[in-house]
Amino acid sequence: MERDNKDLIAEFEKIIDYTFKEKKWILEALTHSSYSNENKKNNISDNERLEFLGDAILDLIISDYLFNLYPNMPEGELTKLRSSIVCELSLADVARKYNFGKYLFLGKGEELSGGRDRTSTLADAFEAVLGAIYIDGKMDSAIKFIEKVLMPSIKAKQVYRDYKTILQEEIQKSSLIPLKYNIISETGPDHNKEFFVEVKHSNITLGKGKGKSKKEAEQNAAYNALNAYNGLNKK
Protein backbone atom coordinates (compact mmCIF):
# COMPACT_ATOMS: atom_id res chain seq x y z
CA MET A 1 0.00 0.00 0.00
CA GLU A 2 1.33 3.42 -0.95
CA ARG A 3 1.63 5.97 1.82
CA ASP A 4 -0.09 8.66 -0.26
CA ASN A 5 -3.31 6.65 -0.56
CA LYS A 6 -5.67 9.27 0.86
CA ASP A 7 -8.80 7.21 0.29
CA LEU A 8 -7.64 4.33 2.45
CA ILE A 9 -6.50 6.68 5.21
CA ALA A 10 -9.90 8.41 5.13
CA GLU A 11 -11.55 4.98 5.30
CA PHE A 12 -9.48 4.06 8.34
CA GLU A 13 -10.34 7.35 10.05
CA LYS A 14 -14.03 6.53 9.64
CA ILE A 15 -13.49 3.11 11.18
CA ILE A 16 -11.81 4.52 14.30
CA ASP A 17 -14.13 7.54 14.36
CA TYR A 18 -11.32 10.08 14.46
CA THR A 19 -10.12 12.48 11.74
CA PHE A 20 -6.52 13.60 12.06
CA LYS A 21 -5.70 17.27 11.79
CA GLU A 22 -2.10 16.32 10.97
CA LYS A 23 -2.13 13.29 8.66
CA LYS A 24 1.56 12.65 9.28
CA TRP A 25 0.70 11.11 12.66
CA ILE A 26 -1.64 8.45 11.32
CA LEU A 27 0.77 7.70 8.49
CA GLU A 28 3.54 7.16 11.02
CA ALA A 29 1.31 5.09 13.30
CA LEU A 30 0.50 2.67 10.49
CA THR A 31 4.08 2.35 9.23
CA HIS A 32 5.88 -0.85 10.24
CA SER A 33 9.66 -0.78 10.62
CA SER A 34 9.99 -3.15 7.64
CA TYR A 35 8.46 -0.50 5.36
CA SER A 36 10.67 2.20 6.79
CA ASN A 37 13.77 0.05 6.31
CA GLU A 38 12.90 -0.61 2.67
CA ASN A 39 12.42 3.12 2.02
CA LYS A 40 15.37 4.61 3.90
CA LYS A 41 16.13 7.08 1.14
CA ASN A 42 12.74 8.70 1.76
CA ASN A 43 13.46 9.13 5.48
CA ILE A 44 10.13 7.56 6.55
CA SER A 45 9.56 7.16 10.28
CA ASP A 46 8.16 3.89 11.63
CA ASN A 47 5.60 3.57 14.41
CA GLU A 48 7.87 2.41 17.23
CA ARG A 49 8.08 5.77 19.03
CA LEU A 50 4.30 6.23 18.82
CA GLU A 51 3.88 2.67 20.11
CA PHE A 52 6.01 3.59 23.15
CA LEU A 53 3.82 6.62 23.83
CA GLY A 54 0.56 4.77 23.20
CA ASP A 55 1.55 2.02 25.62
CA ALA A 56 1.95 4.56 28.43
CA ILE A 57 -1.29 6.39 27.53
CA LEU A 58 -3.22 3.12 27.45
CA ASP A 59 -1.93 2.10 30.89
CA LEU A 60 -3.02 5.45 32.29
CA ILE A 61 -6.51 5.39 30.75
CA ILE A 62 -7.23 1.80 31.78
CA SER A 63 -5.76 2.34 35.28
CA ASP A 64 -8.01 5.35 35.82
CA TYR A 65 -11.04 3.46 34.48
CA LEU A 66 -10.50 0.41 36.69
CA PHE A 67 -9.64 2.52 39.75
CA ASN A 68 -13.05 4.19 39.53
CA LEU A 69 -14.98 1.12 38.39
CA TYR A 70 -13.77 -1.08 41.25
CA PRO A 71 -13.32 1.20 44.32
CA ASN A 72 -12.77 -1.73 46.70
CA MET A 73 -10.47 -3.87 44.57
CA PRO A 74 -6.92 -4.21 46.01
CA GLU A 75 -3.88 -3.05 44.05
CA GLY A 76 -2.73 -6.56 43.14
CA GLU A 77 -6.07 -7.48 41.58
CA LEU A 78 -6.26 -4.16 39.74
CA THR A 79 -2.82 -4.82 38.29
CA LYS A 80 -3.81 -8.29 37.09
CA LEU A 81 -7.02 -7.01 35.54
CA ARG A 82 -5.24 -4.16 33.78
CA SER A 83 -2.64 -6.59 32.43
CA SER A 84 -5.38 -8.80 31.01
CA ILE A 85 -6.90 -5.84 29.18
CA VAL A 86 -3.73 -4.31 27.72
CA CYS A 87 -1.95 -7.58 26.88
CA GLU A 88 -0.77 -8.26 23.34
CA LEU A 89 -3.48 -10.81 22.60
CA SER A 90 -6.27 -8.48 23.70
CA LEU A 91 -5.04 -5.50 21.69
CA ALA A 92 -4.43 -7.63 18.61
CA ASP A 93 -7.96 -9.01 18.85
CA VAL A 94 -9.39 -5.47 18.87
CA ALA A 95 -7.12 -4.49 15.97
CA ARG A 96 -8.43 -7.47 13.99
CA LYS A 97 -12.02 -6.51 14.79
CA TYR A 98 -11.41 -3.07 13.25
CA ASN A 99 -9.33 -4.50 10.40
CA PHE A 100 -6.12 -2.59 11.23
CA GLY A 101 -4.09 -5.05 9.17
CA LYS A 102 -5.59 -3.81 5.91
CA TYR A 103 -4.17 -0.32 6.45
CA LEU A 104 -0.62 -1.10 7.57
CA PHE A 105 2.39 -0.05 5.51
CA LEU A 106 4.58 -3.16 5.41
CA GLY A 107 7.80 -4.10 3.72
CA LYS A 108 7.60 -6.78 1.03
CA GLY A 109 9.10 -9.48 3.24
CA GLU A 110 6.79 -8.69 6.13
CA GLU A 111 3.81 -8.68 3.78
CA LEU A 112 4.68 -12.09 2.34
CA SER A 113 5.25 -13.62 5.79
CA GLY A 114 1.76 -12.76 7.04
CA GLY A 115 2.50 -9.50 8.82
CA ARG A 116 -0.99 -8.10 8.36
CA ASP A 117 -2.39 -10.68 10.77
CA ARG A 118 0.60 -11.05 13.10
CA THR A 119 -0.44 -10.64 16.73
CA SER A 120 2.59 -8.60 17.79
CA THR A 121 2.38 -6.31 14.75
CA LEU A 122 -1.33 -5.62 15.26
CA ALA A 123 -0.93 -4.96 18.99
CA ASP A 124 1.94 -2.56 18.30
CA ALA A 125 -0.13 -0.77 15.65
CA PHE A 126 -3.02 -0.38 18.08
CA GLU A 127 -0.76 1.33 20.62
CA ALA A 128 0.81 3.48 17.91
CA VAL A 129 -2.59 4.66 16.68
CA LEU A 130 -3.53 5.57 20.25
CA GLY A 131 -0.27 7.50 20.58
CA ALA A 132 -0.98 9.33 17.34
CA ILE A 133 -4.49 10.26 18.44
CA TYR A 134 -3.11 11.57 21.74
CA ILE A 135 -0.59 13.81 20.00
CA ASP A 136 -3.08 15.04 17.40
CA GLY A 137 -6.16 15.44 19.60
CA LYS A 138 -4.88 15.35 23.20
CA MET A 139 -6.14 13.14 26.03
CA ASP A 140 -9.87 13.65 25.49
CA SER A 141 -9.61 12.20 21.99
CA ALA A 142 -7.48 9.30 23.21
CA ILE A 143 -10.04 8.46 25.90
CA LYS A 144 -12.89 8.65 23.39
CA PHE A 145 -11.04 6.22 21.09
CA ILE A 146 -10.47 3.71 23.91
CA GLU A 147 -14.08 4.04 25.03
CA LYS A 148 -15.20 3.18 21.50
CA VAL A 149 -12.96 0.22 20.71
CA LEU A 150 -11.89 -1.30 24.04
CA MET A 151 -14.39 -0.42 26.78
CA PRO A 152 -17.25 -2.54 25.37
CA SER A 153 -15.14 -5.67 25.86
CA ILE A 154 -14.23 -4.64 29.40
CA LYS A 155 -17.83 -3.88 30.34
CA ALA A 156 -18.95 -7.21 28.91
CA LYS A 157 -16.09 -8.88 30.82
CA GLN A 158 -14.91 -10.40 27.57
CA VAL A 159 -11.26 -9.54 28.17
CA TYR A 160 -8.22 -11.63 27.59
CA ARG A 161 -6.29 -12.90 30.57
CA ASP A 162 -2.75 -14.14 30.82
CA TYR A 163 -3.09 -17.72 29.53
CA LYS A 164 0.12 -18.77 31.30
CA THR A 165 -1.35 -17.61 34.60
CA ILE A 166 -4.68 -19.34 33.94
CA LEU A 167 -2.91 -22.61 33.09
CA GLN A 168 -0.73 -22.37 36.18
CA GLU A 169 -3.81 -21.79 38.36
CA GLU A 170 -5.55 -24.82 36.84
CA ILE A 171 -2.54 -27.09 37.36
CA GLN A 172 -2.00 -25.90 40.93
CA LYS A 173 -5.47 -27.14 41.86
CA SER A 174 -4.06 -30.67 41.81
CA SER A 175 -0.28 -30.37 41.68
CA LEU A 176 2.54 -28.26 43.12
CA ILE A 177 4.95 -29.22 40.34
CA PRO A 178 5.73 -26.09 38.30
CA LEU A 179 5.17 -25.80 34.58
CA LYS A 180 8.17 -25.59 32.26
CA TYR A 181 8.29 -23.75 28.94
CA ASN A 182 10.94 -24.97 26.51
CA ILE A 183 11.94 -23.56 23.15
CA ILE A 184 11.72 -26.45 20.71
CA SER A 185 13.17 -24.51 17.78
CA GLU A 186 13.42 -21.11 16.18
CA THR A 187 13.48 -20.29 12.49
CA GLY A 188 14.05 -17.31 10.25
CA PRO A 189 16.51 -14.40 10.23
CA ASP A 190 17.08 -12.25 13.31
CA HIS A 191 14.63 -9.55 12.18
CA ASN A 192 11.85 -12.04 11.46
CA LYS A 193 12.21 -15.03 13.78
CA GLU A 194 9.50 -17.49 14.64
CA PHE A 195 9.70 -19.39 17.93
CA PHE A 196 8.24 -22.83 18.68
CA VAL A 197 7.58 -23.57 22.35
CA GLU A 198 6.18 -26.46 24.37
CA VAL A 199 4.79 -26.34 27.89
CA LYS A 200 5.41 -29.40 30.05
CA HIS A 201 4.24 -30.68 33.43
CA SER A 202 5.94 -33.68 35.03
CA ASN A 203 7.69 -34.35 31.70
CA ILE A 204 4.32 -34.49 29.92
CA THR A 205 3.79 -32.06 27.05
CA LEU A 206 0.53 -30.20 27.63
CA GLY A 207 0.61 -27.95 24.59
CA LYS A 208 2.70 -26.37 21.87
CA GLY A 209 2.63 -22.93 20.31
CA LYS A 210 4.46 -20.64 17.95
CA GLY A 211 4.93 -16.89 17.75
CA LYS A 212 7.12 -14.05 16.56
CA SER A 213 8.47 -13.66 20.10
CA LYS A 214 9.16 -16.11 22.92
CA LYS A 215 6.41 -14.47 24.96
CA GLU A 216 3.84 -14.87 22.19
CA ALA A 217 4.85 -18.49 21.60
CA GLU A 218 4.57 -19.29 25.32
CA GLN A 219 1.12 -17.68 25.52
CA ASN A 220 -0.05 -19.68 22.50
CA ALA A 221 1.35 -22.89 23.99
CA ALA A 222 -0.53 -22.19 27.24
CA TYR A 223 -3.71 -21.39 25.29
CA ASN A 224 -3.51 -24.69 23.38
CA ALA A 225 -2.76 -26.56 26.61
CA LEU A 226 -5.84 -25.04 28.24
CA ASN A 227 -8.03 -26.11 25.32
CA ALA A 228 -6.71 -29.66 25.57
CA TYR A 229 -6.99 -29.65 29.37
CA ASN A 230 -10.59 -28.42 29.34
CA GLY A 231 -11.47 -30.92 26.65
CA LEU A 232 -10.20 -33.81 28.77
CA ASN A 233 -12.07 -32.55 31.83
CA LYS A 234 -15.36 -32.46 29.91
CA LYS A 235 -15.16 -36.14 29.02
WOKASUL-V124846 format. One record per residue. N is the residue number from 1. RES is the residue in one small letter. PHI is phi in whole degrees, 0 to 359 (999 if undefined). OMEGA is omega in whole degrees, 0 to 359 (* if undefined). D_LAST is the distance of its C-alpha to the last C-alpha in Angstrom with 1 decimal. Layout:
BEGIN
N	RES	PHI	OMEGA	D_LAST
N	RES	PHI	OMEGA	D_LAST
END
This chain:
BEGIN
1	m	999	180	48.8
2	e	282	184	52.3
3	r	289	180	52.9
4	d	262	180	55.6
5	n	281	186	53.3
6	k	293	182	54.3
7	d	296	181	52.4
8	l	292	177	49.0
9	i	295	178	49.8
10	a	297	178	50.8
11	e	295	179	47.6
12	f	294	178	45.6
13	e	299	178	47.7
14	k	294	181	46.9
15	i	297	182	43.1
16	i	270	177	43.4
17	d	61	175	46.1
18	y	210	178	48.6
19	t	254	183	51.8
20	f	283	174	53.3
21	k	286	177	56.9
22	e	248	185	57.0
23	k	295	182	55.0
24	k	299	183	55.2
25	w	287	179	52.5
26	i	287	176	49.8
27	l	298	179	51.0
28	e	292	182	50.5
29	a	297	183	47.1
30	l	264	183	45.8
31	t	261	178	47.4
32	h	285	182	45.2
33	s	301	180	46.9
34	s	296	178	46.7
35	y	290	179	48.9
36	s	298	181	51.3
37	n	294	180	51.6
38	e	280	181	52.4
39	n	233	184	55.1
40	k	301	182	56.8
41	k	295	179	60.2
42	n	268	177	59.4
43	n	55	182	58.5
44	i	268	180	55.3
45	s	278	175	53.3
46	d	269	188	49.5
47	n	267	187	47.1
48	e	293	178	46.4
49	r	291	177	48.9
50	l	293	176	47.7
51	e	298	178	44.1
52	f	303	180	45.4
53	l	292	181	47.1
54	g	299	178	44.2
55	d	300	180	41.8
56	a	292	179	44.2
57	i	296	180	44.8
58	l	297	178	41.1
59	d	303	181	40.5
60	l	294	182	43.4
61	i	297	181	42.5
62	i	291	178	38.9
63	s	299	180	40.1
64	d	296	181	42.6
65	y	298	182	40.2
66	l	290	179	37.6
67	f	302	181	40.5
68	n	276	181	41.7
69	l	287	182	38.4
70	y	238	185	37.2
71	p	296	182	40.4
72	n	253	182	38.8
73	m	282	180	36.1
74	p	292	185	37.1
75	e	304	182	38.1
76	g	298	180	35.1
77	e	289	176	32.6
78	l	298	180	34.9
79	t	297	179	34.9
80	k	297	181	31.1
81	l	294	178	30.9
82	r	299	180	33.8
83	s	299	180	32.3
84	s	291	183	29.1
85	i	278	186	31.4
86	v	262	181	33.8
87	c	291	184	31.5
88	e	303	182	31.9
89	l	296	180	28.6
90	s	294	182	29.5
91	l	294	179	33.1
92	a	295	179	32.2
93	d	296	177	29.9
94	v	295	179	32.8
95	a	299	177	35.2
96	r	294	180	33.1
97	k	302	181	33.0
98	y	262	172	36.8
99	n	60	179	37.2
100	f	304	185	39.0
101	g	305	181	38.5
102	k	298	190	40.9
103	y	256	182	43.7
104	l	284	173	43.6
105	f	264	185	46.5
106	l	241	172	45.1
107	g	289	184	46.8
108	k	299	180	46.5
109	g	295	179	44.3
110	e	296	178	41.9
111	e	299	183	41.8
112	l	292	182	41.0
113	s	268	175	38.3
114	g	87	183	36.3
115	g	298	183	37.8
116	r	290	178	37.6
117	d	237	180	33.8
118	r	281	184	33.6
119	t	305	183	31.9
120	s	295	180	34.6
121	t	294	180	37.4
122	l	291	178	36.2
123	a	297	178	35.7
124	d	297	180	39.2
125	a	295	178	40.7
126	f	301	180	39.3
127	e	295	180	41.0
128	a	294	178	44.1
129	v	297	177	44.4
130	l	298	178	44.2
131	g	299	179	46.9
132	a	294	179	49.0
133	i	296	179	48.8
134	y	298	180	49.7
135	i	294	185	52.8
136	d	283	187	53.9
137	g	233	178	53.2
138	k	68	190	52.8
139	m	296	181	50.2
140	d	302	180	50.2
141	s	291	179	49.2
142	a	296	179	46.5
143	i	296	180	45.0
144	k	299	179	45.2
145	f	298	180	43.3
146	i	295	178	40.5
147	e	298	181	40.4
148	k	285	191	40.0
149	v	261	187	37.4
150	l	245	184	35.3
151	m	300	180	35.8
152	p	303	179	33.9
153	s	292	180	30.6
154	i	293	182	31.5
155	k	296	179	32.4
156	a	274	181	29.2
157	k	59	177	27.3
158	q	256	183	25.8
159	v	254	176	26.9
160	y	284	172	25.5
161	r	247	177	24.9
162	d	284	185	25.3
163	y	297	177	22.0
164	k	297	179	23.2
165	t	293	179	23.8
166	i	299	180	20.4
167	l	297	179	18.7
168	q	299	180	21.2
169	e	296	179	20.5
170	e	294	181	16.8
171	i	294	183	17.6
172	q	292	176	20.5
173	k	294	183	18.4
174	s	227	183	17.8
175	s	206	177	20.4
176	l	261	180	24.0
177	i	286	183	24.1
178	p	289	175	25.0
179	l	282	177	23.5
180	k	232	177	25.8
181	y	252	182	26.5
182	n	240	174	28.5
183	i	281	179	30.4
184	i	283	180	29.8
185	s	195	173	32.6
186	e	217	183	34.7
187	t	232	175	36.7
188	g	92	178	39.5
189	p	290	185	42.8
190	d	303	183	43.1
191	h	277	183	43.3
192	n	211	183	40.2
193	k	280	172	37.8
194	e	231	184	34.1
195	f	255	177	32.0
196	f	243	188	28.8
197	v	232	171	26.8
198	e	238	175	23.9
199	v	248	185	22.2
200	k	235	175	21.7
201	h	221	183	20.6
202	s	55	179	22.1
203	n	65	176	23.1
204	i	253	179	19.6
205	t	284	181	19.5
206	l	268	182	16.8
207	g	188	178	18.3
208	k	230	179	21.6
209	g	205	178	23.8
210	k	228	180	27.3
211	g	188	181	30.0
212	k	278	174	33.8
213	s	218	178	33.8
214	k	298	181	32.1
215	k	298	180	30.8
216	e	295	180	29.3
217	a	295	179	27.7
218	e	295	178	26.2
219	q	297	180	24.9
220	n	291	176	23.3
221	a	295	179	21.8
222	a	295	179	20.3
223	y	300	180	19.0
224	n	293	177	17.3
225	a	295	179	15.9
226	l	297	179	14.5
227	n	299	179	12.8
228	a	293	181	11.2
229	y	297	180	10.4
230	n	293	178	9.0
231	g	296	179	6.8
232	l	294	182	5.5
233	n	291	180	5.5
234	k	277	183	3.8
235	k	281	*	0.0
END
